[in-house]
Amino acid sequence: MRSTLARRATTVAAAAALIAGGVGIGTAVAAPTVGLVPAAGTTTPATSATKTVDNISVTKSVEGNAALKPGDTVTYKTVFSVTSIVDRYVSAITDVAPAGFTYVPSSAKVTAYHVSGGMQTDPVTATVDPASGAVSVSNPGGWIVSKPLGGSAKQLTLEVSYTVPANATAGTFDSGVTFKVNTWTGTQSFNPMGVFVTVTVPTSPGGGTNSGGGTTPGGGTTGGTGSSGLPFGSS
């Protein structure tokens, strides 16, 4: 009986510490580092997905056509909202496209609340990781995401466009997103996110494909675990 009570006391104390700190639930657990993930057994790949951490809800979707060919442009939209009246301030977002997809210069734009002017959409300066091609934007003060008791909710939206590489191999490929929240520890990671695009490679007159020798857009080989070019998880 004494040991049972001790275990219960420990459990209650741990839960109280999480609630008091306000960041324990928001701390990311390292996610698989993936680039290209074929949607094994999926006949209709999802082009939108929603994930939640603490009271932040993140919805990523493919804008427009998700059926692509080498050279096409694809746009991803990620929307942040909150499920309670606790305001959050998102200070950084990294959009993770399939490996090898290249950022369309100046395509990143953020829709966020401004004290002067309300909700506005503005182009932002993006940083592109030279190894993975992932696109990051930041605001040290944080973009507010809120759900007031009265008035309109304030969401945060990031849109980023990419070009499918000319040597892309046919397949269905996942994407992801990571982000940071002021007052939370570490980087929150939904990578992979479960938001897919499908690349079709035209057939040449001789019956072969016009891809660059059978490589994936990221330069790796296709398979159940994808390529390993995206170094995202907790930090």
Secondary structure, 3 states (H helix, E strand, C coil): CHHHHHHHHHHHHHHHHHHHHCCCCCCCCCCCCCCCCCCCCCCCCCCEEEEEECCEEEEEEEECCCEECCCCEEEEEEEEEECCCCCEEEEEEEEECCCCCEECCCCCEEEEEECCCEEEEEECCCEECCCCCCEEEEEEEEEEEECCCCCCCECEEEEEEEECCCCCCCEEECCEEEEEECCCCCCEEECCCCCCEEECCCECCCCCECCCCCCCCCCCCCCCCCCCCCCCCCC
